[in-house]
Every structure is written in C-alpha cells, then in structure tokens.
Amino acid sequence: MADLEFNITFNNEISECLAGLAKIRNKSVKELAEKLMQEAIENEEDKILIERAVERSTLNSKKIRSEDVDWNTILSS
C-alpha cells in the first residue's frame, strides 16, 4: 500500500511537548510523532481485542485447559 500523508495541527501545549521530547530523544518531530502514533494505534487495537474478548466470555462458558487441546491438529489445518 502506498504511504498516505496527513497534516495534523496540534495545540501549543502538545506541540511544545512533542518538540521537547523529540529534542531529548534526539529524533526529529516527525520520527517521534510517527513512533508515538504507532504506539497509540497498537494500544487502541489491544483495547478493542480486550473488549471483544470480554463480550464473548460468559461466566457459564465451558473452560478448556491448554493441555487438553490437540495443538498439532489445530496448527496443521
């Protein structure tokens, strides 16, 4: 997929913090912003997966222990 470009404007407080952190980390603002955005996206994805897992789990659901699963059969399909 081709890279998409976005222009984002932050308020002064966030801009100053981002510039200060970039200087401390010896990175460009662009590099640091990309790194922080990637981490934020991964965190959001994790939250969504957790929410879905909670929705699917119920107190009365049957529990299966890992050692009772035939992993060779599952992983070979």
PDB file of N, CA, C and O in Angstrom, chain B, residues numbered from 101:
ATOM      1  N   MET B 101       0.848  -1.171   0.000  1.00  0.00           N
ATOM      2  CA  MET B 101       0.000   0.000   0.000  1.00  0.00           C
ATOM      3  C   MET B 101       0.894   1.233   0.000  1.00  0.00           C
ATOM      4  O   MET B 101       1.902   1.283   0.704  1.00  0.00           O
ATOM      5  N   ALA B 102       0.522   2.196  -0.774  1.00  0.00           N
ATOM      6  CA  ALA B 102       1.279   3.447  -0.824  1.00  0.00           C
ATOM      7  C   ALA B 102       1.099   4.210   0.482  1.00  0.00           C
ATOM      8  O   ALA B 102       0.055   4.123   1.130  1.00  0.00           O
ATOM      9  N   ASP B 103       2.122   4.952   0.853  1.00  0.00           N
ATOM     10  CA  ASP B 103       2.035   5.763   2.070  1.00  0.00           C
ATOM     11  C   ASP B 103       1.008   6.869   1.882  1.00  0.00           C
ATOM     12  O   ASP B 103       0.989   7.552   0.857  1.00  0.00           O
ATOM     13  N   LEU B 104       0.165   7.033   2.874  1.00  0.00           N
ATOM     14  CA  LEU B 104      -0.781   8.146   2.882  1.00  0.00           C
ATOM     15  C   LEU B 104      -0.168   9.272   3.687  1.00  0.00           C
ATOM     16  O   LEU B 104       0.544   9.025   4.661  1.00  0.00           O
ATOM     17  N   GLU B 105      -0.433  10.483   3.299  1.00  0.00           N
ATOM     18  CA  GLU B 105       0.096  11.627   4.037  1.00  0.00           C
ATOM     19  C   GLU B 105      -1.039  12.349   4.736  1.00  0.00           C
ATOM     20  O   GLU B 105      -2.119  12.541   4.177  1.00  0.00           O
ATOM     21  N   PHE B 106      -0.770  12.747   5.975  1.00  0.00           N
ATOM     22  CA  PHE B 106      -1.725  13.507   6.766  1.00  0.00           C
ATOM     23  C   PHE B 106      -1.022  14.728   7.322  1.00  0.00           C
ATOM     24  O   PHE B 106       0.151  14.664   7.689  1.00  0.00           O
ATOM     25  N   ASN B 107      -1.716  15.808   7.384  1.00  0.00           N
ATOM     26  CA  ASN B 107      -1.228  17.005   8.070  1.00  0.00           C
ATOM     27  C   ASN B 107      -2.085  17.189   9.304  1.00  0.00           C
ATOM     28  O   ASN B 107      -3.305  17.328   9.212  1.00  0.00           O
ATOM     29  N   ILE B 108      -1.442  17.189  10.457  1.00  0.00           N
ATOM     30  CA  ILE B 108      -2.162  17.303  11.722  1.00  0.00           C
ATOM     31  C   ILE B 108      -1.667  18.541  12.447  1.00  0.00           C
ATOM     32  O   ILE B 108      -0.463  18.780  12.537  1.00  0.00           O
ATOM     33  N   THR B 109      -2.598  19.322  12.962  1.00  0.00           N
ATOM     34  CA  THR B 109      -2.250  20.504  13.738  1.00  0.00           C
ATOM     35  C   THR B 109      -2.571  20.233  15.201  1.00  0.00           C
ATOM     36  O   THR B 109      -3.692  19.855  15.543  1.00  0.00           O
ATOM     37  N   PHE B 110      -1.573  20.432  16.061  1.00  0.00           N
ATOM     38  CA  PHE B 110      -1.752  20.245  17.498  1.00  0.00           C
ATOM     39  C   PHE B 110      -1.854  21.603  18.174  1.00  0.00           C
ATOM     40  O   PHE B 110      -1.400  22.614  17.638  1.00  0.00           O
ATOM     41  N   ASN B 111      -2.456  21.612  19.357  1.00  0.00           N
ATOM     42  CA  ASN B 111      -2.476  22.861  20.112  1.00  0.00           C
ATOM     43  C   ASN B 111      -1.060  23.151  20.620  1.00  0.00           C
ATOM     44  O   ASN B 111      -0.181  22.292  20.539  1.00  0.00           O
ATOM     45  N   ASN B 112      -0.843  24.353  21.139  1.00  0.00           N
ATOM     46  CA  ASN B 112       0.502  24.776  21.553  1.00  0.00           C
ATOM     47  C   ASN B 112       1.116  23.867  22.598  1.00  0.00           C
ATOM     48  O   ASN B 112       2.302  23.546  22.526  1.00  0.00           O
ATOM     49  N   GLU B 113       0.322  23.450  23.566  1.00  0.00           N
ATOM     50  CA  GLU B 113       0.854  22.609  24.642  1.00  0.00           C
ATOM     51  C   GLU B 113       1.400  21.292  24.097  1.00  0.00           C
ATOM     52  O   GLU B 113       2.510  20.886  24.441  1.00  0.00           O
ATOM     53  N   ILE B 114       0.623  20.629  23.251  1.00  0.00           N
ATOM     54  CA  ILE B 114       1.075  19.361  22.678  1.00  0.00           C
ATOM     55  C   ILE B 114       2.266  19.592  21.761  1.00  0.00           C
ATOM     56  O   ILE B 114       3.217  18.811  21.779  1.00  0.00           O
ATOM     57  N   SER B 115       2.229  20.640  20.966  1.00  0.00           N
ATOM     58  CA  SER B 115       3.342  20.943  20.058  1.00  0.00           C
ATOM     59  C   SER B 115       4.637  21.161  20.822  1.00  0.00           C
ATOM     60  O   SER B 115       5.687  20.654  20.427  1.00  0.00           O
ATOM     61  N   GLU B 116       4.568  21.912  21.909  1.00  0.00           N
ATOM     62  CA  GLU B 116       5.766  22.172  22.709  1.00  0.00           C
ATOM     63  C   GLU B 116       6.276  20.894  23.367  1.00  0.00           C
ATOM     64  O   GLU B 116       7.482  20.650  23.400  1.00  0.00           O
ATOM     65  N   CYS B 117       5.369  20.087  23.884  1.00  0.00           N
ATOM     66  CA  CYS B 117       5.775  18.813  24.494  1.00  0.00           C
ATOM     67  C   CYS B 117       6.424  17.897  23.462  1.00  0.00           C
ATOM     68  O   CYS B 117       7.455  17.281  23.733  1.00  0.00           O
ATOM     69  N   LEU B 118       5.826  17.809  22.292  1.00  0.00           N
ATOM     70  CA  LEU B 118       6.362  16.959  21.234  1.00  0.00           C
ATOM     71  C   LEU B 118       7.745  17.429  20.807  1.00  0.00           C
ATOM     72  O   LEU B 118       8.654  16.616  20.644  1.00  0.00           O
ATOM     73  N   ALA B 119       7.910  18.723  20.628  1.00  0.00           N
ATOM     74  CA  ALA B 119       9.213  19.274  20.245  1.00  0.00           C
ATOM     75  C   ALA B 119      10.250  19.024  21.335  1.00  0.00           C
ATOM     76  O   ALA B 119      11.392  18.671  21.041  1.00  0.00           O
ATOM     77  N   GLY B 120       9.852  19.206  22.592  1.00  0.00           N
ATOM     78  CA  GLY B 120      10.772  18.972  23.698  1.00  0.00           C
ATOM     79  C   GLY B 120      11.184  17.517  23.809  1.00  0.00           C
ATOM     80  O   GLY B 120      12.359  17.215  24.018  1.00  0.00           O
ATOM     81  N   LEU B 121      10.222  16.613  23.670  1.00  0.00           N
ATOM     82  CA  LEU B 121      10.537  15.185  23.722  1.00  0.00           C
ATOM     83  C   LEU B 121      11.433  14.766  22.560  1.00  0.00           C
ATOM     84  O   LEU B 121      12.357  13.971  22.734  1.00  0.00           O
ATOM     85  N   ALA B 122      11.154  15.303  21.382  1.00  0.00           N
ATOM     86  CA  ALA B 122      11.977  14.981  20.213  1.00  0.00           C
ATOM     87  C   ALA B 122      13.421  15.409  20.453  1.00  0.00           C
ATOM     88  O   ALA B 122      14.356  14.688  20.106  1.00  0.00           O
ATOM     89  N   LYS B 123      13.595  16.581  21.044  1.00  0.00           N
ATOM     90  CA  LYS B 123      14.944  17.072  21.334  1.00  0.00           C
ATOM     91  C   LYS B 123      15.639  16.160  22.344  1.00  0.00           C
ATOM     92  O   LYS B 123      16.804  15.806  22.162  1.00  0.00           O
ATOM     93  N   ILE B 124      14.926  15.779  23.408  1.00  0.00           N
ATOM     94  CA  ILE B 124      15.506  14.896  24.424  1.00  0.00           C
ATOM     95  C   ILE B 124      15.867  13.537  23.829  1.00  0.00           C
ATOM     96  O   ILE B 124      16.911  12.973  24.156  1.00  0.00           O
ATOM     97  N   ARG B 125      15.017  13.019  22.968  1.00  0.00           N
ATOM     98  CA  ARG B 125      15.243  11.706  22.344  1.00  0.00           C
ATOM     99  C   ARG B 125      16.181  11.780  21.136  1.00  0.00           C
ATOM    100  O   ARG B 125      16.514  10.757  20.537  1.00  0.00           O
ATOM    101  N   ASN B 126      16.597  12.983  20.789  1.00  0.00           N
ATOM    102  CA  ASN B 126      17.474  13.182  19.636  1.00  0.00           C
ATOM    103  C   ASN B 126      16.844  12.616  18.355  1.00  0.00           C
ATOM    104  O   ASN B 126      17.508  11.949  17.561  1.00  0.00           O
ATOM    105  N   LYS B 127      15.568  12.895  18.178  1.00  0.00           N
ATOM    106  CA  LYS B 127      14.831  12.476  16.989  1.00  0.00           C
ATOM    107  C   LYS B 127      14.162  13.701  16.385  1.00  0.00           C
ATOM    108  O   LYS B 127      13.997  14.729  17.043  1.00  0.00           O
ATOM    109  N   SER B 128      13.784  13.571  15.133  1.00  0.00           N
ATOM    110  CA  SER B 128      13.004  14.654  14.532  1.00  0.00           C
ATOM    111  C   SER B 128      11.585  14.570  15.086  1.00  0.00           C
ATOM    112  O   SER B 128      11.153  13.520  15.561  1.00  0.00           O
ATOM    113  N   VAL B 129      10.874  15.678  15.020  1.00  0.00           N
ATOM    114  CA  VAL B 129       9.486  15.691  15.474  1.00  0.00           C
ATOM    115  C   VAL B 129       8.682  14.676  14.667  1.00  0.00           C
ATOM    116  O   VAL B 129       7.824  13.986  15.217  1.00  0.00           O
ATOM    117  N   LYS B 130       8.953  14.581  13.368  1.00  0.00           N
ATOM    118  CA  LYS B 130       8.249  13.625  12.503  1.00  0.00           C
ATOM    119  C   LYS B 130       8.482  12.199  12.973  1.00  0.00           C
ATOM    120  O   LYS B 130       7.533  11.426  13.107  1.00  0.00           O
ATOM    121  N   GLU B 131       9.746  11.841  13.228  1.00  0.00           N
ATOM    122  CA  GLU B 131      10.059  10.480  13.680  1.00  0.00           C
ATOM    123  C   GLU B 131       9.350  10.153  14.992  1.00  0.00           C
ATOM    124  O   GLU B 131       8.747   9.090  15.136  1.00  0.00           O
ATOM    125  N   LEU B 132       9.430  11.072  15.936  1.00  0.00           N
ATOM    126  CA  LEU B 132       8.814  10.838  17.235  1.00  0.00           C
ATOM    127  C   LEU B 132       7.294  10.768  17.115  1.00  0.00           C
ATOM    128  O   LEU B 132       6.662   9.913  17.737  1.00  0.00           O
ATOM    129  N   ALA B 133       6.707  11.654  16.326  1.00  0.00           N
ATOM    130  CA  ALA B 133       5.251  11.647  16.147  1.00  0.00           C
ATOM    131  C   ALA B 133       4.793  10.327  15.527  1.00  0.00           C
ATOM    132  O   ALA B 133       3.777   9.769  15.943  1.00  0.00           O
ATOM    133  N   GLU B 134       5.533   9.824  14.540  1.00  0.00           N
ATOM    134  CA  GLU B 134       5.187   8.544  13.919  1.00  0.00           C
ATOM    135  C   GLU B 134       5.278   7.407  14.931  1.00  0.00           C
ATOM    136  O   GLU B 134       4.401   6.545  14.981  1.00  0.00           O
ATOM    137  N   LYS B 135       6.344   7.407  15.741  1.00  0.00           N
ATOM    138  CA  LYS B 135       6.527   6.366  16.758  1.00  0.00           C
ATOM    139  C   LYS B 135       5.389   6.405  17.773  1.00  0.00           C
ATOM    140  O   LYS B 135       4.807   5.370  18.098  1.00  0.00           O
ATOM    141  N   LEU B 136       5.074   7.592  18.268  1.00  0.00           N
ATOM    142  CA  LEU B 136       4.008   7.728  19.256  1.00  0.00           C
ATOM    143  C   LEU B 136       2.648   7.358  18.667  1.00  0.00           C
ATOM    144  O   LEU B 136       1.825   6.741  19.345  1.00  0.00           O
ATOM    145  N   MET B 137       2.409   7.729  17.417  1.00  0.00           N
ATOM    146  CA  MET B 137       1.144   7.389  16.769  1.00  0.00           C
ATOM    147  C   MET B 137       1.030   5.878  16.588  1.00  0.00           C
ATOM    148  O   MET B 137      -0.040   5.308  16.800  1.00  0.00           O
ATOM    149  N   GLN B 138       2.124   5.227  16.197  1.00  0.00           N
ATOM    150  CA  GLN B 138       2.105   3.772  16.039  1.00  0.00           C
ATOM    151  C   GLN B 138       1.786   3.093  17.367  1.00  0.00           C
ATOM    152  O   GLN B 138       0.991   2.155  17.410  1.00  0.00           O
ATOM    153  N   GLU B 139       2.399   3.560  18.442  1.00  0.00           N
ATOM    154  CA  GLU B 139       2.125   3.002  19.768  1.00  0.00           C
ATOM    155  C   GLU B 139       0.665   3.219  20.161  1.00  0.00           C
ATOM    156  O   GLU B 139       0.032   2.325  20.724  1.00  0.00           O
ATOM    157  N   ALA B 140       0.136   4.390  19.869  1.00  0.00           N
ATOM    158  CA  ALA B 140      -1.263   4.688  20.199  1.00  0.00           C
ATOM    159  C   ALA B 140      -2.213   3.790  19.411  1.00  0.00           C
ATOM    160  O   ALA B 140      -3.211   3.311  19.951  1.00  0.00           O
ATOM    161  N   ILE B 141      -1.905   3.563  18.144  1.00  0.00           N
ATOM    162  CA  ILE B 141      -2.737   2.687  17.312  1.00  0.00           C
ATOM    163  C   ILE B 141      -2.712   1.269  17.863  1.00  0.00           C
ATOM    164  O   ILE B 141      -3.757   0.628  17.972  1.00  0.00           O
ATOM    165  N   GLU B 142      -1.521   0.772  18.212  1.00  0.00           N
ATOM    166  CA  GLU B 142      -1.406  -0.573  18.775  1.00  0.00           C
ATOM    167  C   GLU B 142      -2.177  -0.685  20.088  1.00  0.00           C
ATOM    168  O   GLU B 142      -2.825  -1.702  20.340  1.00  0.00           O
ATOM    169  N   ASN B 143      -2.113   0.343  20.920  1.00  0.00           N
ATOM    170  CA  ASN B 143      -2.868   0.337  22.181  1.00  0.00           C
ATOM    171  C   ASN B 143      -4.370   0.296  21.927  1.00  0.00           C
ATOM    172  O   ASN B 143      -5.094  -0.429  22.610  1.00  0.00           O
ATOM    173  N   GLU B 144      -4.844   1.067  20.950  1.00  0.00           N
ATOM    174  CA  GLU B 144      -6.273   1.064  20.614  1.00  0.00           C
ATOM    175  C   GLU B 144      -6.703  -0.304  20.109  1.00  0.00           C
ATOM    176  O   GLU B 144      -7.766  -0.802  20.480  1.00  0.00           O
ATOM    177  N   GLU B 145      -5.867  -0.920  19.251  1.00  0.00           N
ATOM    178  CA  GLU B 145      -6.186  -2.255  18.751  1.00  0.00           C
ATOM    179  C   GLU B 145      -6.273  -3.250  19.904  1.00  0.00           C
ATOM    180  O   GLU B 145      -7.178  -4.083  19.943  1.00  0.00           O
ATOM    181  N   ASP B 146      -5.328  -3.164  20.846  1.00  0.00           N
ATOM    182  CA  ASP B 146      -5.348  -4.047  22.015  1.00  0.00           C
ATOM    183  C   ASP B 146      -6.624  -3.851  22.828  1.00  0.00           C
ATOM    184  O   ASP B 146      -7.236  -4.825  23.268  1.00  0.00           O
ATOM    185  N   LYS B 147      -7.027  -2.604  23.028  1.00  0.00           N
ATOM    186  CA  LYS B 147      -8.256  -2.322  23.779  1.00  0.00           C
ATOM    187  C   LYS B 147      -9.469  -2.942  23.097  1.00  0.00           C
ATOM    188  O   LYS B 147     -10.337  -3.516  23.755  1.00  0.00           O
ATOM    189  N   ILE B 148      -9.524  -2.822  21.774  1.00  0.00           N
ATOM    190  CA  ILE B 148     -10.644  -3.391  21.020  1.00  0.00           C
ATOM    191  C   ILE B 148     -10.672  -4.903  21.177  1.00  0.00           C
ATOM    192  O   ILE B 148     -11.737  -5.483  21.385  1.00  0.00           O
ATOM    193  N   LEU B 149      -9.506  -5.554  21.081  1.00  0.00           N
ATOM    194  CA  LEU B 149      -9.448  -7.007  21.240  1.00  0.00           C
ATOM    195  C   LEU B 149      -9.882  -7.430  22.637  1.00  0.00           C
ATOM    196  O   LEU B 149     -10.585  -8.428  22.794  1.00  0.00           O
ATOM    197  N   ILE B 150      -9.468  -6.682  23.645  1.00  0.00           N
ATOM    198  CA  ILE B 150      -9.871  -6.985  25.022  1.00  0.00           C
ATOM    199  C   ILE B 150     -11.381  -6.827  25.179  1.00  0.00           C
ATOM    200  O   ILE B 150     -12.036  -7.675  25.785  1.00  0.00           O
ATOM    201  N   GLU B 151     -11.930  -5.744  24.636  1.00  0.00           N
ATOM    202  CA  GLU B 151     -13.377  -5.523  24.719  1.00  0.00           C
ATOM    203  C   GLU B 151     -14.137  -6.659  24.056  1.00  0.00           C
ATOM    204  O   GLU B 151     -15.143  -7.128  24.589  1.00  0.00           O
ATOM    205  N   ARG B 152     -13.663  -7.106  22.899  1.00  0.00           N
ATOM    206  CA  ARG B 152     -14.330  -8.205  22.195  1.00  0.00           C
ATOM    207  C   ARG B 152     -14.223  -9.501  22.984  1.00  0.00           C
ATOM    208  O   ARG B 152     -15.181 -10.271  23.044  1.00  0.00           O
ATOM    209  N   ALA B 153     -13.071  -9.748  23.586  1.00  0.00           N
ATOM    210  CA  ALA B 153     -12.898 -10.959  24.390  1.00  0.00           C
ATOM    211  C   ALA B 153     -13.840 -10.951  25.583  1.00  0.00           C
ATOM    212  O   ALA B 153     -14.429 -11.979  25.917  1.00  0.00           O
ATOM    213  N   VAL B 154     -13.985  -9.802  26.225  1.00  0.00           N
ATOM    214  CA  VAL B 154     -14.892  -9.688  27.373  1.00  0.00           C
ATOM    215  C   VAL B 154     -16.333  -9.914  26.928  1.00  0.00           C
ATOM    216  O   VAL B 154     -17.096 -10.584  27.625  1.00  0.00           O
ATOM    217  N   GLU B 155     -16.713  -9.368  25.782  1.00  0.00           N
ATOM    218  CA  GLU B 155     -18.072  -9.553  25.271  1.00  0.00           C
ATOM    219  C   GLU B 155     -18.366 -11.021  24.998  1.00  0.00           C
ATOM    220  O   GLU B 155     -19.485 -11.483  25.219  1.00  0.00           O
ATOM    221  N   ARG B 156     -17.376 -11.750  24.524  1.00  0.00           N
ATOM    222  CA  ARG B 156     -17.579 -13.148  24.147  1.00  0.00           C
ATOM    223  C   ARG B 156     -17.511 -14.101  25.330  1.00  0.00           C
ATOM    224  O   ARG B 156     -18.053 -15.205  25.271  1.00  0.00           O
ATOM    225  N   SER B 157     -16.858 -13.690  26.387  1.00  0.00           N
ATOM    226  CA  SER B 157     -16.738 -14.581  27.539  1.00  0.00           C
ATOM    227  C   SER B 157     -17.969 -14.448  28.421  1.00  0.00           C
ATOM    228  O   SER B 157     -18.517 -13.360  28.593  1.00  0.00           O
ATOM    229  N   THR B 158     -18.382 -15.554  28.963  1.00  0.00           N
ATOM    230  CA  THR B 158     -19.503 -15.553  29.897  1.00  0.00           C
ATOM    231  C   THR B 158     -19.120 -16.389  31.102  1.00  0.00           C
ATOM    232  O   THR B 158     -18.232 -17.237  31.020  1.00  0.00           O
ATOM    233  N   LEU B 159     -19.776 -16.154  32.201  1.00  0.00           N
ATOM    234  CA  LEU B 159     -19.471 -16.899  33.418  1.00  0.00           C
ATOM    235  C   LEU B 159     -19.795 -18.378  33.281  1.00  0.00           C
ATOM    236  O   LEU B 159     -19.139 -19.211  33.906  1.00  0.00           O
ATOM    237  N   ASN B 160     -20.793 -18.718  32.477  1.00  0.00           N
ATOM    238  CA  ASN B 160     -21.218 -20.112  32.341  1.00  0.00           C
ATOM    239  C   ASN B 160     -20.551 -20.833  31.178  1.00  0.00           C
ATOM    240  O   ASN B 160     -20.894 -21.980  30.893  1.00  0.00           O
ATOM    241  N   SER B 161     -19.614 -20.191  30.506  1.00  0.00           N
ATOM    242  CA  SER B 161     -18.993 -20.826  29.351  1.00  0.00           C
ATOM    243  C   SER B 161     -18.073 -21.958  29.794  1.00  0.00           C
ATOM    244  O   SER B 161     -17.491 -21.917  30.878  1.00  0.00           O
ATOM    245  N   LYS B 162     -17.954 -22.966  28.940  1.00  0.00           N
ATOM    246  CA  LYS B 162     -17.111 -24.116  29.228  1.00  0.00           C
ATOM    247  C   LYS B 162     -15.650 -23.709  29.075  1.00  0.00           C
ATOM    248  O   LYS B 162     -15.266 -23.106  28.073  1.00  0.00           O
ATOM    249  N   LYS B 163     -14.859 -24.033  30.052  1.00  0.00           N
ATOM    250  CA  LYS B 163     -13.433 -23.706  30.027  1.00  0.00           C
ATOM    251  C   LYS B 163     -12.655 -24.911  29.503  1.00  0.00           C
ATOM    252  O   LYS B 163     -12.946 -26.049  29.869  1.00  0.00           O
ATOM    253  N   ILE B 164     -11.681 -24.662  28.658  1.00  0.00           N
ATOM    254  CA  ILE B 164     -10.824 -25.715  28.128  1.00  0.00           C
ATOM    255  C   ILE B 164      -9.394 -25.393  28.516  1.00  0.00           C
ATOM    256  O   ILE B 164      -8.888 -24.306  28.238  1.00  0.00           O
ATOM    257  N   ARG B 165      -8.753 -26.348  29.160  1.00  0.00           N
ATOM    258  CA  ARG B 165      -7.362 -26.142  29.560  1.00  0.00           C
ATOM    259  C   ARG B 165      -6.456 -26.308  28.341  1.00  0.00           C
ATOM    260  O   ARG B 165      -6.742 -27.122  27.463  1.00  0.00           O
ATOM    261  N   SER B 166      -5.395 -25.562  28.284  1.00  0.00           N
ATOM    262  CA  SER B 166      -4.462 -25.603  27.157  1.00  0.00           C
ATOM    263  C   SER B 166      -3.906 -27.002  26.949  1.00  0.00           C
ATOM    264  O   SER B 166      -3.740 -27.444  25.812  1.00  0.00           O
ATOM    265  N   GLU B 167      -3.617 -27.706  28.046  1.00  0.00           N
ATOM    266  CA  GLU B 167      -3.031 -29.048  27.911  1.00  0.00           C
ATOM    267  C   GLU B 167      -4.038 -30.074  27.395  1.00  0.00           C
ATOM    268  O   GLU B 167      -3.642 -31.172  27.003  1.00  0.00           O
ATOM    269  N   ASP B 168      -5.331 -29.740  27.385  1.00  0.00           N
ATOM    270  CA  ASP B 168      -6.349 -30.646  26.855  1.00  0.00           C
ATOM    271  C   ASP B 168      -6.601 -30.436  25.362  1.00  0.00           C
ATOM    272  O   ASP B 168      -7.399 -31.159  24.765  1.00  0.00           O
ATOM    273  N   VAL B 169      -5.945 -29.475  24.763  1.00  0.00           N
ATOM    274  CA  VAL B 169      -6.132 -29.170  23.345  1.00  0.00           C
ATOM    275  C   VAL B 169      -5.101 -29.937  22.523  1.00  0.00           C
ATOM    276  O   VAL B 169      -3.926 -29.991  22.884  1.00  0.00           O
ATOM    277  N   ASP B 170      -5.549 -30.533  21.410  1.00  0.00           N
ATOM    278  CA  ASP B 170      -4.630 -31.205  20.489  1.00  0.00           C
ATOM    279  C   ASP B 170      -4.081 -30.143  19.530  1.00  0.00           C
ATOM    280  O   ASP B 170      -4.619 -29.932  18.443  1.00  0.00           O
ATOM    281  N   TRP B 171      -3.007 -29.484  19.954  1.00  0.00           N
ATOM    282  CA  TRP B 171      -2.450 -28.363  19.200  1.00  0.00           C
ATOM    283  C   TRP B 171      -1.911 -28.784  17.837  1.00  0.00           C
ATOM    284  O   TRP B 171      -1.940 -27.994  16.894  1.00  0.00           O
ATOM    285  N   ASN B 172      -1.417 -30.024  17.718  1.00  0.00           N
ATOM    286  CA  ASN B 172      -0.910 -30.483  16.418  1.00  0.00           C
ATOM    287  C   ASN B 172      -2.021 -30.489  15.375  1.00  0.00           C
ATOM    288  O   ASN B 172      -1.802 -30.087  14.232  1.00  0.00           O
ATOM    289  N   THR B 173      -3.203 -30.938  15.757  1.00  0.00           N
ATOM    290  CA  THR B 173      -4.334 -30.951  14.828  1.00  0.00           C
ATOM    291  C   THR B 173      -4.760 -29.530  14.480  1.00  0.00           C
ATOM    292  O   THR B 173      -5.011 -29.216  13.316  1.00  0.00           O
ATOM    293  N   ILE B 174      -4.839 -28.688  15.476  1.00  0.00           N
ATOM    294  CA  ILE B 174      -5.279 -27.312  15.247  1.00  0.00           C
ATOM    295  C   ILE B 174      -4.282 -26.552  14.379  1.00  0.00           C
ATOM    296  O   ILE B 174      -4.677 -25.847  13.450  1.00  0.00           O
ATOM    297  N   LEU B 175      -2.999 -26.693  14.674  1.00  0.00           N
ATOM    298  CA  LEU B 175      -1.983 -25.922  13.953  1.00  0.00           C
ATOM    299  C   LEU B 175      -1.705 -26.465  12.558  1.00  0.00           C
ATOM    300  O   LEU B 175      -1.151 -25.748  11.724  1.00  0.00           O
ATOM    301  N   SER B 176      -2.075 -27.714  12.283  1.00  0.00           N
ATOM    302  CA  SER B 176      -1.809 -28.275  10.957  1.00  0.00           C
ATOM    303  C   SER B 176      -2.910 -27.943   9.958  1.00  0.00           C
ATOM    304  O   SER B 176      -2.743 -28.187   8.763  1.00  0.00           O
ATOM    305  N   SER B 177      -4.022 -27.397  10.415  1.00  0.00           N
ATOM    306  CA  SER B 177      -5.110 -27.092   9.475  1.00  0.00           C
ATOM    307  C   SER B 177      -5.006 -25.719   8.901  1.00  0.00           C
ATOM    308  O   SER B 177      -5.848 -25.320   8.097  1.00  0.00           O
TER     309      SER B 177
END
